[in-house]
């Protein structure tokens, strides 16, 4: 996302991150990773719930496959730390048009998945097309 | 929440600088990509 900031700006949409940390924790996150977008602090997960994002089942949180992904992330230099937020909460991506309608919805079923930047940009492009 | 007919909730959100802003301020002029993160740290 950060690497594609210019593409999102050219596409004509704002980009907003939502995290489960306090304002201070989210501010630290933004500084640490040089995040150029505004970030919502949602420690009570009100926005996560409003968008009906799911929680990972406990058995999946303990799966070997997820453990391997965590090891892989550490190997890529992401480091280990105390998690900020609910570790079972799944992520998601939504595109909202200028009338407030949800034009693109991607609630995760799995913690490792995410839509491609191209999918998201295509949804943003569709906001500029005239309504049929 | 699925796409098509659903609308963004009318909520005020708290930003990392502590300010409270209605969510619609982010979509009403340009549209919005809203990215929910997993835990971090």
Backbone of each chain as nested JSON, in Angstrom:
{
  "chains": [
    {"id": "A", "residues": [
      {"number": 1, "name": "UNK", "atoms": {"N": [0.824, -1.189, 0.0], "CA": [0.0, 0.0, 0.0], "C": [0.867, 1.253, 0.0]}},
      {"number": 2, "name": "UNK", "atoms": {"N": [1.846, 1.263, 0.913], "CA": [2.713, 2.438, 1.023], "C": [3.464, 2.676, -0.281]}},
      {"number": 3, "name": "UNK", "atoms": {"N": [3.936, 1.56, -0.882], "CA": [4.688, 1.68, -2.128], "C": [3.814, 2.171, -3.268]}},
      {"number": 4, "name": "UNK", "atoms": {"N": [2.516, 1.979, -3.15], "CA": [1.579, 2.356, -4.217], "C": [0.802, 3.621, -3.892]}},
      {"number": 5, "name": "UNK", "atoms": {"N": [1.32, 4.394, -2.966], "CA": [0.62, 5.611, -2.542], "C": [0.268, 6.512, -3.727]}},
      {"number": 6, "name": "UNK", "atoms": {"N": [1.234, 6.72, -4.61], "CA": [1.014, 7.63, -5.74], "C": [-0.095, 7.104, -6.641]}},
      {"number": 7, "name": "UNK", "atoms": {"N": [-0.12, 5.784, -6.843], "CA": [-1.167, 5.207, -7.696], "C": [-2.539, 5.43, -7.086]}},
      {"number": 8, "name": "UNK", "atoms": {"N": [-2.653, 5.286, -5.78], "CA": [-3.948, 5.527, -5.136], "C": [-4.323, 6.999, -5.226]}},
      {"number": 9, "name": "UNK", "atoms": {"N": [-3.34, 7.868, -5.062], "CA": [-3.631, 9.307, -5.151], "C": [-4.106, 9.654, -6.554]}},
      {"number": 10, "name": "UNK", "atoms": {"N": [-3.439, 9.087, -7.567], "CA": [-3.85, 9.36, -8.951], "C": [-5.225, 8.791, -9.241]}},
      {"number": 11, "name": "UNK", "atoms": {"N": [-5.525, 7.659, -8.629], "CA": [-6.838, 7.034, -8.841], "C": [-7.942, 7.865, -8.205]}},
      {"number": 12, "name": "UNK", "atoms": {"N": [-7.587, 8.715, -7.272], "CA": [-8.566, 9.66, -6.746], "C": [-9.3, 9.214, -5.504]}},
      {"number": 13, "name": "UNK", "atoms": {"N": [-8.682, 8.379, -4.692], "CA": [-9.355, 7.962, -3.451], "C": [-8.454, 8.235, -2.251]}},
      {"number": 14, "name": "UNK", "atoms": {"N": [-9.059, 8.541, -1.136], "CA": [-8.312, 8.599, 0.108], "C": [-8.029, 7.184, 0.587]}},
      {"number": 15, "name": "UNK", "atoms": {"N": [-7.001, 7.023, 1.361], "CA": [-6.704, 5.716, 1.945], "C": [-6.586, 5.877, 3.455]}},
      {"number": 16, "name": "UNK", "atoms": {"N": [-7.263, 5.027, 4.17], "CA": [-7.318, 5.122, 5.625], "C": [-7.049, 3.741, 6.213]}},
      {"number": 17, "name": "UNK", "atoms": {"N": [-6.068, 3.665, 7.108], "CA": [-5.791, 2.403, 7.805], "C": [-6.587, 2.361, 9.102]}},
      {"number": 18, "name": "UNK", "atoms": {"N": [-6.929, 1.174, 9.527], "CA": [-7.592, 0.988, 10.822], "C": [-6.794, -0.042, 11.609]}},
      {"number": 19, "name": "UNK", "atoms": {"N": [-6.404, 0.314, 12.82], "CA": [-5.676, -0.608, 13.681], "C": [-6.343, -0.704, 15.045]}},
      {"number": 20, "name": "UNK", "atoms": {"N": [-5.983, -1.751, 15.769], "CA": [-6.646, -1.988, 17.069], "C": [-5.896, -1.36, 18.235]}},
      {"number": 21, "name": "UNK", "atoms": {"N": [-4.861, -0.576, 17.945], "CA": [-4.107, 0.049, 19.02], "C": [-4.766, 1.32, 19.524]}},
      {"number": 22, "name": "UNK", "atoms": {"N": [-4.239, 1.808, 20.638], "CA": [-4.641, 3.124, 21.132], "C": [-4.089, 4.175, 20.161]}},
      {"number": 23, "name": "UNK", "atoms": {"N": [-4.527, 5.437, 20.286], "CA": [-3.938, 6.464, 19.409], "C": [-2.407, 6.487, 19.487]}},
      {"number": 24, "name": "UNK", "atoms": {"N": [-1.861, 6.356, 20.685], "CA": [-0.407, 6.373, 20.828], "C": [0.256, 5.179, 20.142]}},
      {"number": 25, "name": "UNK", "atoms": {"N": [-0.338, 4.001, 20.281], "CA": [0.229, 2.803, 19.643], "C": [0.143, 2.913, 18.117]}},
      {"number": 26, "name": "UNK", "atoms": {"N": [-0.968, 3.459, 17.634], "CA": [-1.109, 3.631, 16.179], "C": [-0.131, 4.681, 15.665]}},
      {"number": 27, "name": "UNK", "atoms": {"N": [0.08, 5.723, 16.456], "CA": [1.044, 6.747, 16.073], "C": [2.454, 6.151, 16.0]}},
      {"number": 28, "name": "UNK", "atoms": {"N": [2.8, 5.314, 16.985], "CA": [4.113, 4.643, 16.971], "C": [4.245, 3.746, 15.737]}},
      {"number": 29, "name": "UNK", "atoms": {"N": [3.165, 3.034, 15.403], "CA": [3.162, 2.148, 14.229], "C": [3.423, 2.967, 12.962]}},
      {"number": 30, "name": "UNK", "atoms": {"N": [2.716, 4.087, 12.842], "CA": [2.881, 4.947, 11.663], "C": [4.323, 5.452, 11.553]}},
      {"number": 31, "name": "UNK", "atoms": {"N": [4.881, 5.842, 12.677], "CA": [6.254, 6.35, 12.652], "C": [7.251, 5.246, 12.331]}},
      {"number": 32, "name": "UNK", "atoms": {"N": [7.045, 4.081, 12.943], "CA": [7.978, 2.967, 12.759], "C": [8.049, 2.527, 11.297]}},
      {"number": 33, "name": "UNK", "atoms": {"N": [6.86, 2.465, 10.658], "CA": [6.828, 1.962, 9.283], "C": [6.671, 3.077, 8.25]}},
      {"number": 34, "name": "UNK", "atoms": {"N": [6.807, 4.315, 8.706], "CA": [6.74, 5.464, 7.799], "C": [5.452, 5.426, 6.967]}},
      {"number": 35, "name": "UNK", "atoms": {"N": [4.345, 5.228, 7.647], "CA": [3.045, 5.115, 6.977], "C": [2.554, 6.511, 6.594]}},
      {"number": 36, "name": "UNK", "atoms": {"N": [2.323, 6.753, 5.303], "CA": [1.944, 8.102, 4.88], "C": [0.446, 8.374, 4.914]}},
      {"number": 37, "name": "UNK", "atoms": {"N": [-0.334, 7.408, 5.366], "CA": [-1.791, 7.559, 5.364], "C": [-2.292, 7.82, 6.786]}},
      {"number": 38, "name": "UNK", "atoms": {"N": [-3.462, 8.461, 6.92], "CA": [-4.053, 8.572, 8.257], "C": [-4.421, 7.2, 8.798]}},
      {"number": 39, "name": "UNK", "atoms": {"N": [-4.444, 7.087, 10.111], "CA": [-4.743, 5.79, 10.722], "C": [-5.765, 5.96, 11.836]}},
      {"number": 40, "name": "UNK", "atoms": {"N": [-6.774, 5.114, 11.794], "CA": [-7.812, 5.106, 12.824], "C": [-7.36, 4.211, 13.971]}},
      {"number": 41, "name": "UNK", "atoms": {"N": [-7.554, 4.701, 15.173], "CA": [-7.305, 3.914, 16.375], "C": [-8.637, 3.318, 16.813]}},
      {"number": 42, "name": "UNK", "atoms": {"N": [-8.71, 1.987, 16.827], "CA": [-9.987, 1.328, 17.128], "C": [-9.791, 0.186, 18.134]}},
      {"number": 43, "name": "UNK", "atoms": {"N": [-9.315, 0.51, 19.358], "CA": [-9.028, -0.563, 20.321], "C": [-10.274, -1.343, 20.747]}},
      {"number": 44, "name": "UNK", "atoms": {"N": [-11.427, -0.716, 20.641], "CA": [-12.665, -1.427, 21.013], "C": [-13.287, -2.145, 19.823]}},
      {"number": 45, "name": "UNK", "atoms": {"N": [-12.662, -2.05, 18.682], "CA": [-13.072, -2.739, 17.456], "C": [-14.486, -2.361, 16.993]}},
      {"number": 46, "name": "UNK", "atoms": {"N": [-14.895, -1.135, 17.272], "CA": [-16.237, -0.72, 16.836], "C": [-16.351, -0.69, 15.316]}},
      {"number": 47, "name": "UNK", "atoms": {"N": [-15.287, -0.197, 14.662], "CA": [-15.334, -0.13, 13.2], "C": [-15.195, -1.535, 12.584]}},
      {"number": 48, "name": "UNK", "atoms": {"N": [-14.371, -2.373, 13.192], "CA": [-14.254, -3.77, 12.73], "C": [-15.62, -4.452, 12.783]}},
      {"number": 49, "name": "UNK", "atoms": {"N": [-16.323, -4.202, 13.875], "CA": [-17.642, -4.831, 14.03], "C": [-18.664, -4.221, 13.083]}},
      {"number": 50, "name": "UNK", "atoms": {"N": [-18.584, -2.894, 12.889], "CA": [-19.536, -2.234, 11.986], "C": [-19.397, -2.771, 10.563]}},
      {"number": 51, "name": "UNK", "atoms": {"N": [-18.182, -3.178, 10.186], "CA": [-17.959, -3.739, 8.85], "C": [-18.029, -5.265, 8.861]}},
      {"number": 52, "name": "UNK", "atoms": {"N": [-18.463, -5.803, 9.99], "CA": [-18.756, -7.244, 10.119], "C": [-17.548, -8.124, 9.817]}},
      {"number": 53, "name": "UNK", "atoms": {"N": [-16.376, -7.666, 10.225], "CA": [-15.181, -8.49, 10.042], "C": [-15.151, -9.6, 11.082]}},
      {"number": 54, "name": "UNK", "atoms": {"N": [-14.676, -10.755, 10.641], "CA": [-14.758, -11.955, 11.489], "C": [-13.539, -12.111, 12.382]}},
      {"number": 55, "name": "UNK", "atoms": {"N": [-13.711, -13.011, 13.32], "CA": [-12.586, -13.456, 14.139], "C": [-12.173, -14.85, 13.684]}},
      {"number": 56, "name": "UNK", "atoms": {"N": [-10.887, -15.085, 13.726], "CA": [-10.369, -16.4, 13.375], "C": [-10.772, -17.421, 14.44]}},
      {"number": 57, "name": "UNK", "atoms": {"N": [-11.23, -18.607, 14.044], "CA": [-11.538, -19.621, 15.048], "C": [-10.282, -19.995, 15.837]}},
      {"number": 58, "name": "UNK", "atoms": {"N": [-10.439, -20.333, 17.134], "CA": [-9.258, -20.653, 17.96], "C": [-8.393, -21.759, 17.376]}},
      {"number": 59, "name": "UNK", "atoms": {"N": [-9.018, -22.778, 16.787], "CA": [-8.225, -23.886, 16.259], "C": [-7.329, -23.423, 15.111]}},
      {"number": 60, "name": "UNK", "atoms": {"N": [-7.771, -22.4, 14.378], "CA": [-6.969, -21.912, 13.272], "C": [-5.785, -21.08, 13.781]}},
      {"number": 61, "name": "UNK", "atoms": {"N": [-6.019, -20.37, 14.913], "CA": [-4.95, -19.553, 15.493], "C": [-3.795, -20.433, 15.979]}},
      {"number": 62, "name": "UNK", "atoms": {"N": [-4.094, -21.692, 16.27], "CA": [-3.066, -22.604, 16.787], "C": [-2.532, -23.548, 15.715]}},
      {"number": 63, "name": "UNK", "atoms": {"N": [-2.91, -23.303, 14.466], "CA": [-2.536, -24.262, 13.428], "C": [-1.056, -24.172, 13.078]}},
      {"number": 64, "name": "UNK", "atoms": {"N": [-0.442, -25.291, 12.724], "CA": [0.968, -25.286, 12.305], "C": [1.195, -24.389, 11.093]}},
      {"number": 65, "name": "UNK", "atoms": {"N": [0.223, -24.336, 10.195], "CA": [0.385, -23.515, 8.987], "C": [0.564, -22.044, 9.356]}},
      {"number": 66, "name": "UNK", "atoms": {"N": [-0.22, -21.583, 10.328], "CA": [-0.106, -20.188, 10.743], "C": [1.216, -19.948, 11.471]}},
      {"number": 67, "name": "UNK", "atoms": {"N": [1.635, -20.938, 12.259], "CA": [2.924, -20.819, 12.946], "C": [4.059, -20.681, 11.931]}},
      {"number": 68, "name": "UNK", "atoms": {"N": [3.992, -21.459, 10.859], "CA": [5.017, -21.38, 9.819], "C": [5.028, -20.004, 9.16]}},
      {"number": 69, "name": "UNK", "atoms": {"N": [3.842, -19.442, 8.95], "CA": [3.778, -18.106, 8.358], "C": [4.403, -17.078, 9.295]}},
      {"number": 70, "name": "UNK", "atoms": {"N": [4.188, -17.251, 10.599], "CA": [4.794, -16.353, 11.573], "C": [6.312, -16.453, 11.556]}},
      {"number": 71, "name": "UNK", "atoms": {"N": [6.817, -17.681, 11.478], "CA": [8.269, -17.884, 11.409], "C": [8.827, -17.243, 10.141]}},
      {"number": 72, "name": "UNK", "atoms": {"N": [8.087, -17.397, 9.065], "CA": [8.511, -16.804, 7.795], "C": [8.56, -15.283, 7.891]}},
      {"number": 73, "name": "UNK", "atoms": {"N": [7.58, -14.697, 8.587], "CA": [7.554, -13.236, 8.74], "C": [8.759, -12.758, 9.545]}},
      {"number": 74, "name": "UNK", "atoms": {"N": [9.092, -13.516, 10.603], "CA": [10.254, -13.156, 11.413], "C": [11.53, -13.253, 10.565]}},
      {"number": 75, "name": "UNK", "atoms": {"N": [11.591, -14.297, 9.724], "CA": [12.759, -14.475, 8.862], "C": [12.901, -13.326, 7.872]}},
      {"number": 76, "name": "UNK", "atoms": {"N": [11.785, -12.711, 7.521], "CA": [11.841, -11.578, 6.581], "C": [12.143, -10.266, 7.304]}},
      {"number": 77, "name": "UNK", "atoms": {"N": [12.382, -10.362, 8.606], "CA": [12.792, -9.175, 9.344], "C": [11.699, -8.428, 10.048]}},
      {"number": 78, "name": "UNK", "atoms": {"N": [10.513, -9.041, 10.17], "CA": [9.424, -8.343, 10.846], "C": [9.569, -8.33, 12.363]}},
      {"number": 79, "name": "UNK", "atoms": {"N": [10.419, -9.192, 12.873], "CA": [10.703, -9.17, 14.303], "C": [9.582, -9.718, 15.155]}},
      {"number": 80, "name": "UNK", "atoms": {"N": [9.891, -9.867, 16.428], "CA": [8.913, -10.373, 17.385], "C": [8.552, -9.256, 18.355]}},
      {"number": 81, "name": "UNK", "atoms": {"N": [7.324, -9.22, 18.761], "CA": [6.925, -8.213, 19.728], "C": [5.639, -8.635, 20.398]}},
      {"number": 82, "name": "UNK", "atoms": {"N": [5.219, -7.831, 21.349], "CA": [3.942, -8.101, 22.0], "C": [2.839, -7.609, 21.078]}},
      {"number": 83, "name": "UNK", "atoms": {"N": [1.905, -8.484, 20.701], "CA": [0.877, -8.064, 19.754], "C": [0.001, -6.948, 20.326]}},
      {"number": 84, "name": "UNK", "atoms": {"N": [-0.304, -5.978, 19.483], "CA": [-1.247, -4.927, 19.83], "C": [-2.553, -5.266, 19.134]}},
      {"number": 85, "name": "UNK", "atoms": {"N": [-3.594, -5.533, 19.91], "CA": [-4.882, -5.881, 19.327], "C": [-5.197, -7.352, 19.476]}},
      {"number": 86, "name": "UNK", "atoms": {"N": [-6.378, -7.701, 19.063], "CA": [-6.897, -9.062, 19.158], "C": [-6.239, -9.931, 18.084]}},
      {"number": 87, "name": "UNK", "atoms": {"N": [-5.472, -10.941, 18.505], "CA": [-4.73, -11.758, 17.534], "C": [-5.657, -12.61, 16.666]}},
      {"number": 88, "name": "UNK", "atoms": {"N": [-6.911, -12.764, 17.114], "CA": [-7.851, -13.564, 16.311], "C": [-8.645, -12.721, 15.319]}},
      {"number": 89, "name": "UNK", "atoms": {"N": [-8.517, -11.401, 15.416], "CA": [-9.296, -10.544, 14.534], "C": [-8.752, -10.617, 13.108]}},
      {"number": 90, "name": "UNK", "atoms": {"N": [-9.638, -10.836, 12.155], "CA": [-9.23, -10.911, 10.757], "C": [-9.323, -9.532, 10.099]}},
      {"number": 91, "name": "UNK", "atoms": {"N": [-8.471, -9.305, 9.112], "CA": [-8.448, -7.994, 8.442], "C": [-9.498, -7.89, 7.332]}},
      {"number": 92, "name": "UNK", "atoms": {"N": [-9.451, -6.788, 6.618], "CA": [-10.377, -6.616, 5.497], "C": [-10.06, -5.332, 4.753]}},
      {"number": 93, "name": "UNK", "atoms": {"N": [-10.598, -5.234, 3.543], "CA": [-10.433, -4.033, 2.722], "C": [-11.783, -3.686, 2.108]}},
      {"number": 94, "name": "UNK", "atoms": {"N": [-12.136, -2.409, 2.181], "CA": [-13.398, -1.939, 1.612], "C": [-13.139, -0.675, 0.808]}},
      {"number": 95, "name": "UNK", "atoms": {"N": [-13.876, -0.527, -0.278], "CA": [-13.836, 0.726, -1.044], "C": [-15.225, 1.344, -0.952]}},
      {"number": 96, "name": "UNK", "atoms": {"N": [-15.251, 2.612, -0.553], "CA": [-16.523, 3.309, -0.342], "C": [-16.605, 4.467, -1.326]}},
      {"number": 97, "name": "UNK", "atoms": {"N": [-17.729, 4.578, -2.011], "CA": [-17.856, 5.645, -3.006], "C": [-18.291, 6.956, -2.354]}},
      {"number": 98, "name": "UNK", "atoms": {"N": [-18.441, 7.994, -3.161], "CA": [-18.709, 9.335, -2.631], "C": [-20.135, 9.5, -2.104]}},
      {"number": 99, "name": "UNK", "atoms": {"N": [-20.95, 8.469, -2.288], "CA": [-22.287, 8.504, -1.698], "C": [-22.357, 7.659, -0.422]}},
      {"number": 100, "name": "UNK", "atoms": {"N": [-21.239, 7.047, -0.069], "CA": [-21.217, 6.234, 1.138], "C": [-21.591, 4.78, 0.919]}},
      {"number": 101, "name": "UNK", "atoms": {"N": [-21.72, 4.379, -0.345], "CA": [-22.029, 2.967, -0.622], "C": [-20.74, 2.15, -0.698]}},
      {"number": 102, "name": "UNK", "atoms": {"N": [-20.821, 0.925, -0.24], "CA": [-19.668, 0.025, -0.29], "C": [-19.572, -0.538, -1.71]}},
      {"number": 103, "name": "UNK", "atoms": {"N": [-18.526, -0.135, -2.429], "CA": [-18.36, -0.536, -3.83], "C": [-17.505, -1.787, -3.965]}},
      {"number": 104, "name": "UNK", "atoms": {"N": [-16.72, -2.079, -2.963], "CA": [-15.829, -3.249, -2.989], "C": [-15.692, -3.735, -1.562]}},
      {"number": 105, "name": "UNK", "atoms": {"N": [-15.796, -5.029, -1.401], "CA": [-15.777, -5.597, -0.06], "C": [-14.871, -6.816, -0.047]}},
      {"number": 106, "name": "UNK", "atoms": {"N": [-13.929, -6.825, 0.823], "CA": [-13.039, -7.986, 0.951], "C": [-12.793, -8.283, 2.427]}},
      {"number": 107, "name": "UNK", "atoms": {"N": [-13.744, -8.969, 3.07], "CA": [-13.515, -9.395, 4.459], "C": [-12.7, -10.69, 4.443]}},
      {"number": 108, "name": "UNK", "atoms": {"N": [-11.593, -10.719, 5.163], "CA": [-10.706, -11.884, 5.124], "C": [-11.343, -13.101, 5.783]}},
      {"number": 109, "name": "UNK", "atoms": {"N": [-11.086, -14.257, 5.185], "CA": [-11.451, -15.529, 5.819], "C": [-10.226, -16.177, 6.446]}},
      {"number": 110, "name": "UNK", "atoms": {"N": [-9.069, -15.635, 6.112], "CA": [-7.806, -16.238, 6.512], "C": [-6.835, -15.099, 6.837]}},
      {"number": 111, "name": "UNK", "atoms": {"N": [-6.017, -15.236, 7.881], "CA": [-5.157, -14.119, 8.27], "C": [-4.075, -13.771, 7.269]}},
      {"number": 112, "name": "UNK", "atoms": {"N": [-3.743, -14.687, 6.381], "CA": [-2.618, -14.425, 5.48], "C": [-3.044, -13.866, 4.128]}},
      {"number": 113, "name": "UNK", "atoms": {"N": [-4.327, -13.907, 3.833], "CA": [-4.753, -13.456, 2.514], "C": [-4.95, -11.957, 2.448]}},
      {"number": 114, "name": "UNK", "atoms": {"N": [-4.929, -11.429, 1.254], "CA": [-5.274, -10.024, 1.043], "C": [-5.556, -9.818, -0.442]}},
      {"number": 115, "name": "UNK", "atoms": {"N": [-6.382, -8.848, -0.774], "CA": [-6.624, -8.594, -2.203], "C": [-5.405, -7.925, -2.819]}},
      {"number": 116, "name": "UNK", "atoms": {"N": [-5.254, -8.071, -4.126], "CA": [-4.111, -7.439, -4.787], "C": [-4.352, -5.938, -4.915]}},
      {"number": 117, "name": "UNK", "atoms": {"N": [-3.269, -5.205, -5.049], "CA": [-3.38, -3.755, -5.277], "C": [-4.188, -3.501, -6.547]}},
      {"number": 118, "name": "UNK", "atoms": {"N": [-3.999, -4.354, -7.565], "CA": [-4.733, -4.164, -8.825], "C": [-6.239, -4.302, -8.62]}},
      {"number": 119, "name": "UNK", "atoms": {"N": [-6.641, -5.262, -7.802], "CA": [-8.077, -5.423, -7.515], "C": [-8.644, -4.174, -6.855]}},
      {"number": 120, "name": "UNK", "atoms": {"N": [-7.895, -3.646, -5.907], "CA": [-8.374, -2.47, -5.176], "C": [-8.413, -1.254, -6.103]}},
      {"number": 121, "name": "UNK", "atoms": {"N": [-7.353, -1.088, -6.904], "CA": [-7.323, 0.054, -7.826], "C": [-8.438, -0.049, -8.858]}},
      {"number": 122, "name": "UNK", "atoms": {"N": [-8.752, -1.254, -9.288], "CA": [-9.856, -1.436, -10.232], "C": [-11.178, -0.984, -9.602]}},
      {"number": 123, "name": "UNK", "atoms": {"N": [-11.353, -1.311, -8.318], "CA": [-12.571, -0.877, -7.619], "C": [-12.6, 0.642, -7.481]}},
      {"number": 124, "name": "UNK", "atoms": {"N": [-11.436, 1.231, -7.217], "CA": [-11.373, 2.7, -7.116], "C": [-11.684, 3.331, -8.467]}},
      {"number": 125, "name": "UNK", "atoms": {"N": [-11.149, 2.744, -9.538], "CA": [-11.437, 3.258, -10.883], "C": [-12.926, 3.242, -11.176]}},
      {"number": 126, "name": "UNK", "atoms": {"N": [-13.595, 2.205, -10.69], "CA": [-15.034, 2.075, -10.973], "C": [-15.837, 3.215, -10.335]}},
      {"number": 127, "name": "UNK", "atoms": {"N": [-15.267, 3.861, -9.307], "CA": [-15.975, 4.966, -8.661], "C": [-16.11, 6.16, -9.599]}},
      {"number": 128, "name": "UNK", "atoms": {"N": [-15.194, 6.243, -10.554], "CA": [-15.191, 7.407, -11.446], "C": [-16.054, 7.198, -12.675]}},
      {"number": 129, "name": "UNK", "atoms": {"N": [-16.476, 5.945, -12.892], "CA": [-17.334, 5.685, -14.053], "C": [-18.736, 6.194, -13.782]}},
      {"number": 130, "name": "UNK", "atoms": {"N": [-19.42, 6.731, -14.799], "CA": [-20.792, 7.18, -14.594], "C": [-21.703, 6.021, -14.239]}},
      {"number": 131, "name": "UNK", "atoms": {"N": [-22.667, 6.273, -13.351], "CA": [-23.613, 5.218, -12.962], "C": [-24.459, 4.832, -14.155]}},
      {"number": 132, "name": "UNK", "atoms": {"N": [-24.755, 3.497, -14.25], "CA": [-25.584, 3.015, -15.369], "C": [-27.046, 3.304, -15.1]}}
    ]},
    {"id": "B", "residues": [
      {"number": 1, "name": "UNK", "atoms": {"N": [-19.422, -7.444, 6.042], "CA": [-20.254, -6.575, 5.212], "C": [-19.937, -6.849, 3.741]}},
      {"number": 2, "name": "UNK", "atoms": {"N": [-20.937, -7.072, 2.957], "CA": [-20.717, -7.308, 1.541], "C": [-20.973, -6.025, 0.76]}},
      {"number": 3, "name": "UNK", "atoms": {"N": [-20.516, -6.028, -0.485], "CA": [-20.67, -4.833, -1.316], "C": [-22.098, -4.752, -1.865]}},
      {"number": 4, "name": "UNK", "atoms": {"N": [-22.269, -4.048, -2.934], "CA": [-23.533, -3.788, -3.638], "C": [-24.385, -2.763, -2.912]}},
      {"number": 5, "name": "UNK", "atoms": {"N": [-25.295, -3.215, -2.064], "CA": [-26.303, -2.286, -1.564], "C": [-25.96, -1.697, -0.208]}},
      {"number": 6, "name": "UNK", "atoms": {"N": [-24.898, -2.171, 0.423], "CA": [-24.656, -1.732, 1.791], "C": [-23.959, -0.384, 1.851]}},
      {"number": 7, "name": "UNK", "atoms": {"N": [-24.203, 0.308, 2.913], "CA": [-23.639, 1.639, 3.08], "C": [-22.624, 1.651, 4.217]}},
      {"number": 8, "name": "UNK", "atoms": {"N": [-21.733, 2.589, 4.108], "CA": [-20.751, 2.779, 5.173], "C": [-21.473, 3.229, 6.44]}},
      {"number": 9, "name": "UNK", "atoms": {"N": [-21.072, 2.717, 7.594], "CA": [-21.725, 3.149, 8.834], "C": [-21.427, 4.619, 9.122]}},
      {"number": 10, "name": "UNK", "atoms": {"N": [-22.384, 5.278, 9.743], "CA": [-22.243, 6.7, 10.066], "C": [-21.607, 6.808, 11.45]}},
      {"number": 11, "name": "UNK", "atoms": {"N": [-20.29, 6.674, 11.489], "CA": [-19.567, 6.657, 12.761], "C": [-18.51, 7.754, 12.792]}},
      {"number": 12, "name": "UNK", "atoms": {"N": [-18.187, 8.166, 13.986], "CA": [-17.035, 9.034, 14.179], "C": [-15.859, 8.133, 14.547]}},
      {"number": 13, "name": "UNK", "atoms": {"N": [-14.694, 8.417, 13.966], "CA": [-13.523, 7.59, 14.243], "C": [-12.455, 8.44, 14.937]}},
      {"number": 14, "name": "UNK", "atoms": {"N": [-11.607, 7.775, 15.709], "CA": [-10.502, 8.461, 16.389], "C": [-9.214, 8.178, 15.646]}},
      {"number": 15, "name": "UNK", "atoms": {"N": [-8.522, 9.231, 15.24], "CA": [-7.275, 9.063, 14.501], "C": [-6.092, 8.911, 15.454]}},
      {"number": 16, "name": "UNK", "atoms": {"N": [-4.949, 8.561, 14.886], "CA": [-3.762, 8.313, 15.71], "C": [-3.273, 9.572, 16.429]}},
      {"number": 17, "name": "UNK", "atoms": {"N": [-3.702, 10.749, 15.982], "CA": [-3.326, 11.971, 16.712], "C": [-4.349, 12.311, 17.8]}},
      {"number": 18, "name": "UNK", "atoms": {"N": [-5.347, 11.44, 17.977], "CA": [-6.338, 11.621, 19.034], "C": [-7.569, 12.409, 18.607]}},
      {"number": 19, "name": "UNK", "atoms": {"N": [-7.563, 12.95, 17.39], "CA": [-8.722, 13.729, 16.94], "C": [-9.859, 12.796, 16.509]}},
      {"number": 20, "name": "UNK", "atoms": {"N": [-11.085, 13.278, 16.691], "CA": [-12.269, 12.509, 16.277], "C": [-12.815, 13.125, 14.993]}},
      {"number": 21, "name": "UNK", "atoms": {"N": [-13.061, 12.27, 13.996], "CA": [-13.497, 12.734, 12.673], "C": [-14.611, 11.808, 12.191]}},
      {"number": 22, "name": "UNK", "atoms": {"N": [-15.711, 12.376, 11.657], "CA": [-16.726, 11.491, 11.069], "C": [-16.128, 10.714, 9.889]}},
      {"number": 23, "name": "UNK", "atoms": {"N": [-16.41, 9.434, 9.817], "CA": [-15.85, 8.609, 8.74], "C": [-16.202, 9.177, 7.368]}},
      {"number": 24, "name": "UNK", "atoms": {"N": [-17.38, 9.777, 7.259], "CA": [-17.818, 10.264, 5.946], "C": [-16.928, 11.39, 5.414]}},
      {"number": 25, "name": "UNK", "atoms": {"N": [-16.186, 12.038, 6.308], "CA": [-15.265, 13.081, 5.838], "C": [-14.212, 12.502, 4.886]}},
      {"number": 26, "name": "UNK", "atoms": {"N": [-13.953, 11.202, 5.002], "CA": [-12.931, 10.58, 4.168], "C": [-13.484, 10.098, 2.831]}},
      {"number": 27, "name": "UNK", "atoms": {"N": [-14.798, 9.867, 2.739], "CA": [-15.32, 9.363, 1.462], "C": [-16.155, 10.365, 0.689]}},
      {"number": 28, "name": "UNK", "atoms": {"N": [-16.572, 11.438, 1.308], "CA": [-17.586, 12.274, 0.652], "C": [-17.063, 13.045, -0.563]}},
      {"number": 29, "name": "UNK", "atoms": {"N": [-15.763, 13.295, -0.632], "CA": [-15.237, 14.052, -1.773], "C": [-14.488, 13.207, -2.799]}},
      {"number": 30, "name": "UNK", "atoms": {"N": [-13.818, 12.149, -2.349], "CA": [-12.932, 11.395, -3.252], "C": [-13.175, 9.902, -3.26]}},
      {"number": 31, "name": "UNK", "atoms": {"N": [-14.015, 9.405, -2.397], "CA": [-14.077, 7.955, -2.231], "C": [-12.97, 7.517, -1.284]}},
      {"number": 32, "name": "UNK", "atoms": {"N": [-13.089, 6.324, -0.76], "CA": [-12.183, 5.881, 0.297], "C": [-11.826, 4.41, 0.158]}},
      {"number": 33, "name": "UNK", "atoms": {"N": [-10.537, 4.124, 0.334], "CA": [-10.076, 2.738, 0.518], "C": [-9.82, 2.579, 2.011]}},
      {"number": 34, "name": "UNK", "atoms": {"N": [-10.563, 1.689, 2.626], "CA": [-10.48, 1.483, 4.074], "C": [-9.808, 0.136, 4.322]}},
      {"number": 35, "name": "UNK", "atoms": {"N": [-8.643, 0.173, 4.938], "CA": [-7.841, -1.042, 5.122], "C": [-7.78, -1.386, 6.608]}},
      {"number": 36, "name": "UNK", "atoms": {"N": [-8.387, -2.496, 6.981], "CA": [-8.349, -2.976, 8.366], "C": [-7.146, -3.897, 8.54]}},
      {"number": 37, "name": "UNK", "atoms": {"N": [-6.301, -3.562, 9.502], "CA": [-5.114, -4.37, 9.776], "C": [-5.429, -5.482, 10.762]}},
      {"number": 38, "name": "UNK", "atoms": {"N": [-4.558, -6.494, 10.742], "CA": [-4.55, -7.454, 11.847], "C": [-3.825, -6.802, 13.012]}},
      {"number": 39, "name": "UNK", "atoms": {"N": [-3.579, -7.568, 14.036], "CA": [-2.805, -7.037, 15.157], "C": [-1.427, -6.629, 14.656]}},
      {"number": 40, "name": "UNK", "atoms": {"N": [-0.783, -5.761, 15.364], "CA": [0.581, -5.412, 15.009], "C": [1.439, -5.371, 16.267]}},
      {"number": 41, "name": "UNK", "atoms": {"N": [2.72, -5.277, 16.104], "CA": [3.624, -5.238, 17.243], "C": [4.69, -6.292, 17.109]}}
    ]}
  ]
}
